[in-house]
């Protein structure tokens, strides 16, 4: 009764925020980072969606409400994945990769083309990008394969690990070169985290480079036999142009020798990067203030691909560093979870999904500040988007599920240790009580004797004790 009254007093003394966080198991920091990034997303989308609202004949508020719906769906997806035990993910890991491959094949066959790229799949009126699902599927497959498959030769490593993942990456390559390279990088990080032999990784890098060259040759050779001479990998030319544009200096081109059409084409090619650089420079250290961005009206996709530029313009360098550190802090918490995991599957899954989110965020940031060529990757949980937001929320949920299970296991171990300590304490007290009672009985027995009987009894006890000591010595 007293314990219940104490619990009631403790619950009443907690404020609502502490009470909510106490009910959420798993890593509390990751919970906080998820909700903080979601709130940042809502604030930024309202500010950065002016151009999108104008193009669609809508309003900023309507797009804001759309993003809030995505956030609500993302929170629901997170809680569902958080409640699912890791053993279920372990059981479904192989199936998820197969589903991802099937969805990617369907995208190539009946996918919806957007922005000159066939990346979307429409099923039952619901449009989504299978590439986003493939991110989680690949990590789960690698985690399970590395846990159960015996890899004692490089040949078995290629057949059991690289071949299934390679099929998935090649299918992604048809719709997006940057997404395929991103998935390949994630696979390398996961394999490195899992402790695969460095010699295997180096050989795989060499084979990967040879495969890239072969795919480029196949693409160029297939151009005459495809519609509009685009080749089997339509986005390959776009990727090559972006890399060439990024690594070539504009000073090498004499603009005065070009006609107006060529000058306009050159300006269009560098428009995204140029407008992003202007936004970054205008932001300065403290920024212009919330909702005061001017580049959002001219920057292509300021609500998705270039939302970090809007962060730097409105909130300055300090705001950009704060957002970047949230992702770094999140990954650090994932590393702590990995260190505490007792199974290969849980460790690789937590580390791999953490890498998925961190690498995507860093690629987005590097593109926005002009350090990396244009890739089209969004900023996780901040950019406008339905599929990406929900899939990233699922990744957070899976990580928190592993953290919760680890926390529950540690709590169970601690509870067992407490029970064992309590049993030992009770055993010691029982022995002390028995000794005390024996001493009392002895005293009462002596008190009931006459003086002669007491003297005789003590002599007998003394003789017995000497006899035991002699026996021990012999």
N, C-alpha and C positions, 0 to 999 in steps of 0.2 A: 504493500500500500504506500509506504514511504517512497519507494523507488518510482511508482507511478506519479505521485505528487511532484517529485523532483523533475521527472521528464516533462510534466505539464508546465512547471515553472520555467524550465530551460527553453521550451518551445515558445512560451509567451515572451521571454526576454529577447528572442531572435527577431530581427527585422525581416520584412518580406523577402528581400534579396538573399539574406543568409539562409532563410528557410527553404527557398527554391533550390539554391545551390547544394544544400545538405541532402536534398532528395535525389540529386543527379549523381549517380555513381560514375566511376571512371575518372579520367584526368580533368580536374576542374579548370585548369588553364586552357585546355583545348576547347572545352565548352565555352569559356569566356571569349576566346578568339573567334570562334564560329559566329556567335551572336554579334560581336563587335564588327566583324567584316560585313555581316548582313546589314547592319544599321548604316555603315558607311556606304554600302551599295545603294540603299534607298535614298540617301541624301544626294549622292553623286548622279544617279540616274535622272532625278528630277532636274538637275542643273544641266546635264550634258545631252539631253535628248531633244533639244530645240530643233536641230536640223532634221531629225527623224520625224518629229511631230509635223514639221512643215511639209516634208515629202509625202507623208501619209494623210495629210489633211486632218490631223488630229491635234491633241493638246499635250503639253508636258504632264498634266495631271493624269490623263488617260494612260500614258505610258508608265507613269509612276505606279498607278494602280495595278497595271499588268506585272510590273516587277515585284510589287508586294505579294501578288498571287504566287509568283514563282518562289518568293522567300517562304511563304506559308507551306507550299508544296515541298520545298527543300527541307524545312524543319520537320515536316511529317515523314519524309523519306529518311532523315537522319534518325528519328526516334525508332522507326521500324527496324532499320539496320542495327541500331544500338541495342535493341531488345533481342535480336537474333544471336544465339550463342555461336562462338567461333567454330564449334564442331559442325554446324550446318554449312558454313562457308567452306569448310574442309571437304565436306561431302559433295558440294555443288561445284567445286573448283574446276574440274575437268569439263563439266557440262557447260559452264559459262564461256569457256574459250570456243567450244563447238558452236554455241549460240551466236557468239560474236562473229565467227567466220561465216555462218549462214546469213546473218544480217548484212554483212559487208558484201557478200555475193549478190544478195537481193538489191542492195543499193546500186550496184553496177548494172543490174538488169532492169530494174523498174524505179530507180531512184529519181528524186526531184532535183533538177538543176537550178542552182542559185548562184549568182555572181560568176557565171561561166564555169561552175564546178558542180559535179554531181556527187554531193556528200549527204544529202538528206533522204530519209526514207519515210514514206507516209503509209501508216497502217491504221485503218479504222478512223481516218480523219486526224490522227495524231502524227505530227511530224517530229522527227528526232534524228540526231546524228549517231549512227552506230559506232563511229570512231570514239566517241566519248565512252560508250559502254566497253569498248575494246581495251581502254586503259585499265579498268578494274579487272577485266577478265584475264588479261595477260599477267598481272601481278598475282592473282589468285592461282592461276595455273602454275606459274613458276614456283610459288611457295609450296604447293602440294607436290609438284614433281620433284623438287629438291629434297622433300621430306621422305618420300617413299621410294624413289627410283635409285637404283644402284648405278653410280656413274664412276666406273673405274678406268675407262679409256676415252680418248677424245672422240672416237667414232660413236660411242654410246651417248656422249654429250651432244653431238650434232643431231643424232636421230631423235633423242628423247626431249631435248630442250630447244635447240636452235631451229630444227625443221618446223615444228608446229607454230612457233612464234614467227618464223620467217614467212610462212604462208599468210598469216594475219597482216604482217607489215607490208607485204607486196600488194595485198588487196587495198590497204589504206593508201598506198602510193598512187594508185590510179586517180584518187580524188584529191589528194593533198600530199605534196612532197615533204613539206615542213612537218606535218603530222606524223608521217612515216619515220622521218629522222628523229623526231621527238620520242616516239615509241622505242626506237632502237636504242636511244640514249638511256631511257628508263630501264630497259632490259639489261643493259650493261651495268647500270648502278645496282640493280637488284642482284645480279649475279656476283658483283663485287661484294655487296653486303653479305651475301650468303657464304662467302669464302671459297668460291670456285678457284681452282688453281690458276695463277697468273699466266702460265704457259697456254692454258686453254683460252683465256681471254685474249691474249695477244694473237693467237692463231685465228680466232674468230674475227678480230678487227681486220686482219689481212684478208680473210675470206669475204668480209663485208665490203671492203673497198673494191675487191675484184667483182663482187656482185653488183655494186653501183655502176662500175664501168660497163659491165655486160648489159645492164638494164638501159643505160643511155644508148648503147649501140643498137639494142633491140628497138628502142623508141625511134631513133633516127631512121633505121631501116624500114620500119613499119609505116612511116609517114605517107609514102605514095599509095598505100593500100587502105588508108583510113579516110573517113569523111573529113573534108576541109583540111586534109593533110596534117592532122593534129597528132598522129601517132597513138600508140596504145596507152601512153601516159600523158594525157592532155595537159596536166599541170607542170610537166617537166620543163617546158620552154619558159614558162612564167618564173619558175624557181631559178633557172639559169640566168635569165635576164636580171632578176633581183640581185643575185650574187655579183654579176658583172657590174651592175649599176652601183652597188655598194662599194666594191673594191676599186672601181675606176674613178679617177678624179674629174670633176666637171671642168676644172681649169684646162684639161687637155683638149677640150672641145672649143673651137673658135665659133662662137654663136653667130658672129657677123657673117660667116660664110653660109649659114643656113637660111632657107626661106622661112616665111612666117609659119607655115604648116609644120616644118621640122622643129622650129623653136617651140611651138605650142606642144608638140608631142614630147619633146624633151622635158618641158615644164610639167606636163601631166605625169610623166614617169616618176618624178621626184616630189610630186605634190604632197603625198602623205608624210614623208620624212621631213620635208621643209616646214610644213605647217606644225608638225609636232615639235620641231626644234624652236620655232617661234614661241609656242606655248610654254616650253620649258624655260626659255630665256626671260619671257615676260613675267613669269611667276616670281623669280628672285628668291630671296630667303624666306620671306613671310607670306608671299602670295597676294593676290588681288582681293581675296575674300570669297566666302561661299556665294555661288551664283553669279559671280562677276566675270566669268570667262568670256573672252571675245573670240577665241579660236574655235570654240564649239560650233560657230556658225559656218566655218569654212573647212575645218578639219574633217576628212572622211572618217566615218565611224567613230566619233568621239565617245560614244556610249559603250563601245565594246573593245575594238582592237587598239584604240588610243585613249582609253579612259585614264591611264596613268599620267598622260600629258595634261589632262584636265586637273588631276589632283595637284600636279606641280604648279600649274598656272593659278589655281584658286587658293591652295593652301601652302604653296611655296616649298622650299627644300625640306623644311622641318616636317611638313605633312607627308611628303614623299618618303622620307626616311622612316617615319613612324609606321606607315603602311608596310614598307619593305621589312622592317624589323618584326612585325606581327607574323609574317610568313616564316622568317628565320626562327623566331621563338617557337612557333608551332612545330617546325621540324626538330628543334632541340628537344621538345617534349616527346616527340615520336622516338627519338634516339633513346631517351630514358625508358620508354616503354619497351623498346627492343631489348635493352640490357636486362630487364626484369622478366622477360618471357622465358618459359621453360621448354617450349617446343619450337622446332624449325619453322613450322607453318605460321605460327603467330608472330614470330620475330620478323620473318621475311615479308609477311603481309603488312604489318605496321610500318616497317621501314620503307617498303616499296610504295605504298600509298602516300606516305609522307613525302617521298621523293617526287611522285607524280604531281603533287600540288606545288611543292617548292620550285621544281624545275620549270613548270608552266608559268608560275609567277615571275621567276627571274628572266625567262625568255621575253615575256611581255614587257618587263621593265627595261631590259637591255635594248629592245627594239624602239621603245618610246624615247629613250635618251640618245639614240643614234649610235649605239655601240655594236648593234647586230642588225643584219638585213631583215627586211619585213618578213614576218612569218604568219601573221594572222591569228596568233594565240591570244585568247582573252585573259583577263585578270581574274583568277578563281574567286568566286563568291562576291565579286564587285561588279564586273561587266554585266551588261544586259544579256539575258539569255535564259532559256528554259531548260534545254537538255543539259547544258554544261553545269548550270547551278544545281540541278537535282542530282546529277551524277557525282559532282564534287561533294554534295551533302551526304550522299551514300558512302563515299570514301571516308568522310569524317565519322559517320556512324559506325562503320566497320572498325576503325581505329579505336573508337570509344568502347565498342563491344569487347575488343581484346583487352583494353585497359581495365574495363569493369570486371571481366573474368579473372584477370590477373589480381585485381584488388580483392575480389571475393575469395580467391584461392589463398592470398596472403592473410586475409581476415580469418579464414578457416584454420590455417596453420597457427595463427596467433591464439585463436580460441582453444585449439587443442593443447598448445603449450601452457595456456592459463589453466586448463583443466588438469593437466599433469602436475603442474606446480601446486594446485589446490589439493590434489590427492596426496601428494608427498607431504604437504603441510598437515593435512588431517591425520596421516599415518604417524607423523612425528608426535602430534598432540595425543593420539591414542596411546602410543608407547609411553609417553610421559605420564599419562593418566594411570596406566597399568602399573608403572613403577611407583607412583605416588600411593596408589591403593595397596600395593604389596608392602611398602614401607609402613603404612598405617596399620596393616594387619600384623606386621612384625612387632610394631610398638605395643599394640594391644596385647599380643601374646606374651610379651615380656612383662608388661604391667600386671598381668594376671598370675604370674609366677611368684613363688616365695623367693627370698634372697638366695637360699641354697640352690634352688632349681635354676634361678637366673645365672648364678655363677657357673653351674654345671653346663648350662646351655651355651654360654659364651665360650667356655673352654672347648666344647665340642665343635662349635663353629670355627674357632681359631685353628683347631686341629685339622678340620676339613679343608680350610683354606691353605694351610701349609702343605697338606697332601696334594692339593691341585697344583700348587707352584712347583713342587718337586717333580710331579709328573710332566709338567711343561718343560722343565729343565732337562729331564732325561729324554 
